[in-house]
């Protein structure tokens, strides 16, 4: 095609050759191809429908701002935001951006039994969301953005600075877990085998015996006292 355009331009000096325009997909939507592949949109960009605060009937401390979920700093109390749905094998995609010095996370396989588990992280593993350049947590092993929090560090750091959108994919099937940050597979591991439980036993999560044991659960977005935004949240059951 380039050769053809070049010949035309040379033969017709007055011809203006315009570049092809690629129309970006609107945020919080599914393309026809994604619908055909079985993806489900978990956030429509306008409401908290389909989500609730941990242990609460609704999303009492989260709001929608400019097409993204964000914690409501004026709400009484905190609490992570959870999907109403429960997922086993899944492929999850979303985008996040963090405030300067901010800290948050994306948790999965969260068991919402508040009588037994006070917080989402008592049961659910977490992909870290962090301003690596501003938050002191970044100096600790496996506490940087994209890490499987307190368990496995990124094979390569691909995070963008605070205030910029980062693309995430969390893929879990048959115990095989893969974390992607901005298109790069940064963590790969196997859940629920001997090595997994040994790794947990040497982490901060050893205090909670049911951590990382559930094969299905809810997706959670963490409220960690800092402004953070999430959008383009979609999932496919595997």
C-alpha positions as CSV (number, residue, x, y, z in Angstrom):
1,X,0.0,0.0,0.0
2,X,2.8,2.4,0.7
3,X,4.3,1.9,-2.7
4,X,1.0,2.5,-4.4
5,X,0.5,5.8,-2.5
6,X,4.0,6.8,-3.4
7,X,3.4,6.3,-7.1
8,X,0.2,8.2,-7.0
9,X,1.7,11.1,-5.2
10,X,4.6,11.2,-7.6
11,X,2.3,11.0,-10.7
12,X,-0.1,13.6,-9.3
13,X,1.9,16.4,-7.5
14,X,-1.3,18.1,-6.3
15,X,-2.6,15.0,-4.7
16,X,-2.8,15.2,-0.9
17,X,-2.3,11.8,0.8
18,X,-4.0,11.6,4.2
19,X,-3.0,9.1,6.9
20,X,-5.6,6.5,8.0
21,X,-7.5,7.5,11.1
22,X,-7.9,4.9,13.8
23,X,-10.9,5.5,16.0
24,X,-10.2,4.7,19.7
25,X,-12.7,2.6,21.5
26,X,-14.7,4.7,24.0
27,X,-14.0,4.0,27.6
28,X,-16.2,1.6,29.5
29,X,-17.6,-0.1,26.4
30,X,-17.2,-3.5,24.7
31,X,-16.3,-3.8,21.1
32,X,-18.3,-6.2,18.9
33,X,-15.3,-8.6,18.9
34,X,-15.2,-8.5,22.7
35,X,-18.9,-9.3,23.0
36,X,-18.5,-12.2,20.6
37,X,-15.6,-13.5,22.7
38,X,-17.7,-13.5,25.8
39,X,-16.5,-10.5,27.7
40,X,-18.8,-8.8,30.2
41,X,-18.6,-5.1,31.1
42,X,-18.4,-4.7,34.9
43,X,-18.7,-0.9,35.0
44,X,-20.7,1.3,32.6
45,X,-18.9,4.5,33.5
46,X,-21.9,6.1,35.1
47,X,-23.1,4.2,38.1
48,X,-21.9,1.7,40.8
49,X,-24.5,-0.9,39.8
50,X,-23.1,-4.4,40.1
51,X,-20.8,-3.3,42.9
52,X,-20.9,-2.9,46.7
53,X,-18.6,-2.0,49.6
54,X,-17.2,-5.0,51.5
55,X,-19.8,-6.1,54.0
56,X,-22.4,-3.5,52.9
57,X,-25.4,-3.7,50.6
58,X,-24.3,-0.9,48.3
59,X,-21.2,1.1,47.3
60,X,-21.6,3.5,50.1
61,X,-18.2,5.1,50.0
62,X,-17.4,5.1,46.3
63,X,-18.5,7.4,43.5
64,X,-18.2,7.8,39.8
65,X,-16.1,10.7,38.6
66,X,-15.4,11.4,35.0
67,X,-16.2,7.8,33.9
68,X,-14.1,6.1,36.7
69,X,-14.7,4.6,40.1
70,X,-13.0,6.6,42.9
71,X,-13.3,6.6,46.7
72,X,-15.5,9.3,48.2
73,X,-13.3,11.1,50.7
74,X,-16.3,12.7,52.4
75,X,-18.0,9.4,53.1
76,X,-18.2,8.0,56.6
77,X,-15.8,5.1,56.9
78,X,-13.8,3.3,54.3
79,X,-14.2,-0.1,52.7
80,X,-13.1,-1.8,49.5
81,X,-15.4,-2.0,46.4
82,X,-16.4,-5.5,45.4
83,X,-18.2,-7.1,42.5
84,X,-21.6,-8.5,43.2
85,X,-20.6,-11.5,41.1
86,X,-18.3,-14.4,42.2
87,X,-15.7,-15.7,39.8
88,X,-13.7,-18.9,39.4
89,X,-11.4,-19.1,36.4
90,X,-11.4,-15.7,34.7
91,X,-9.7,-13.1,32.6
92,X,-10.0,-9.6,34.0
93,X,-9.0,-6.3,32.3
94,X,-9.1,-2.8,33.7
95,X,-7.3,0.5,33.9
96,X,-6.1,2.4,36.9
97,X,-4.4,5.7,37.8
98,X,-3.1,6.7,41.2
99,X,-2.6,10.0,42.9
100,X,0.9,11.2,43.8
101,X,2.2,9.1,46.8
102,X,-0.9,6.9,46.4
103,X,-1.4,3.3,47.3
104,X,-4.2,0.9,46.3
105,X,-4.7,-2.6,44.9
106,X,-6.8,-5.1,42.9
107,X,-7.7,-8.2,44.8
108,X,-9.3,-11.4,43.6
109,X,-10.8,-14.6,45.1
110,X,-12.1,-12.5,48.0
111,X,-14.4,-14.4,50.3
112,X,-17.0,-12.0,51.8
113,X,-17.7,-13.7,55.1
114,X,-17.4,-10.6,57.3
115,X,-18.0,-12.6,60.5
116,X,-14.7,-14.4,59.8
117,X,-12.7,-12.0,57.7
118,X,-12.5,-8.3,58.7
119,X,-10.8,-7.2,55.4
120,X,-10.7,-8.3,51.8
121,X,-7.0,-9.0,52.1
122,X,-7.6,-11.7,54.8
123,X,-8.5,-14.0,51.8
124,X,-7.8,-12.3,48.5
125,X,-4.4,-12.0,46.8
126,X,-3.6,-8.6,45.5
127,X,-2.0,-7.0,42.4
128,X,-0.3,-3.8,43.8
129,X,-1.3,-0.3,42.7
130,X,1.2,2.2,43.8
131,X,3.0,5.5,43.0
132,X,6.5,3.9,43.0
133,X,8.2,7.3,43.0
134,X,6.3,8.7,45.9
135,X,5.0,6.1,48.3
136,X,7.4,4.6,50.8
137,X,6.0,1.2,50.4
138,X,7.9,0.9,47.1
139,X,11.1,0.3,49.0
140,X,9.9,-3.2,50.2
141,X,10.2,-6.4,48.3
142,X,7.1,-7.2,46.3
143,X,5.3,-4.0,47.3
144,X,5.8,-2.1,44.0
145,X,3.2,-1.5,41.3
146,X,2.3,-4.6,39.4
147,X,3.7,-7.0,42.0
148,X,1.7,-9.8,43.5
149,X,1.7,-8.0,46.8
150,X,4.1,-9.3,49.4
151,X,4.6,-12.5,47.4
152,X,6.2,-12.0,44.0
153,X,8.0,-9.0,42.5
154,X,7.5,-7.9,38.9
155,X,9.9,-9.6,36.4
156,X,10.1,-6.1,34.8
157,X,8.7,-2.8,35.8
158,X,6.3,-1.2,33.3
159,X,4.2,1.1,35.4
160,X,3.5,4.7,34.3
161,X,3.9,7.7,36.7
162,X,1.2,8.9,39.0
163,X,-1.7,10.6,37.2
164,X,-1.4,8.4,34.1
165,X,-3.6,5.4,33.2
166,X,-2.2,1.9,33.5
167,X,-3.6,-1.1,31.8
168,X,-4.0,-4.4,33.8
169,X,-4.9,-7.9,32.9
170,X,-5.2,-10.6,35.6
171,X,-5.6,-14.1,34.1
172,X,-6.4,-17.1,36.3
173,X,-7.2,-20.5,34.9
174,X,-6.8,-23.9,36.5
175,X,-4.4,-22.5,39.1
176,X,-2.2,-20.8,36.6
177,X,-2.0,-17.1,37.4
178,X,-0.6,-14.4,35.1
179,X,-0.5,-10.6,35.8
180,X,0.0,-8.1,33.0
181,X,0.8,-4.4,33.4
182,X,0.7,-2.2,30.3
183,X,0.8,-5.3,28.0
184,X,3.8,-7.0,29.7
185,X,3.5,-10.3,31.6
186,X,5.1,-9.2,34.9
187,X,4.2,-12.1,37.2
188,X,3.5,-15.8,36.6
189,X,2.9,-18.4,39.2
190,X,0.8,-21.4,40.2
191,X,-1.9,-21.1,42.9
192,X,-2.7,-23.6,45.6
193,X,0.3,-26.0,45.2
194,X,3.0,-26.7,47.8
195,X,5.2,-23.9,46.6
196,X,2.3,-21.4,46.8
197,X,1.5,-22.2,50.4
198,X,5.1,-22.2,51.4
199,X,5.4,-18.7,49.9
200,X,2.3,-17.5,51.8
201,X,3.7,-19.0,55.0
202,X,6.8,-16.7,54.6
203,X,4.8,-13.6,53.9
204,X,2.7,-11.2,56.0
205,X,-0.4,-13.2,55.1
206,X,0.7,-16.1,57.3
207,X,-1.4,-14.5,60.0
208,X,-4.6,-15.3,58.1
209,X,-4.9,-19.1,57.5
210,X,-7.5,-18.9,54.8
211,X,-5.5,-16.4,52.7
212,X,-5.1,-17.5,49.1
213,X,-7.0,-20.8,49.6
214,X,-10.3,-20.0,47.8
215,X,-10.8,-21.1,44.1
216,X,-13.5,-18.6,43.5
217,X,-14.5,-15.2,44.9
218,X,-15.2,-11.6,44.3
219,X,-13.0,-8.9,42.6
220,X,-12.1,-6.0,44.9
221,X,-10.8,-2.5,44.4
222,X,-8.9,-1.3,47.4
223,X,-9.6,1.9,49.3
224,X,-6.2,2.7,51.0
225,X,-6.7,6.3,52.1
226,X,-5.5,7.8,48.8
227,X,-7.3,9.0,45.6
228,X,-7.3,6.3,42.9
229,X,-9.4,5.8,39.8
230,X,-10.5,2.6,38.0
231,X,-12.2,2.3,34.6
232,X,-12.7,0.0,31.6
233,X,-13.4,-3.0,33.9
234,X,-14.3,-6.1,32.0
235,X,-14.2,-9.8,32.7
236,X,-14.5,-13.1,30.8
237,X,-15.3,-16.4,32.5
238,X,-12.9,-19.1,31.4
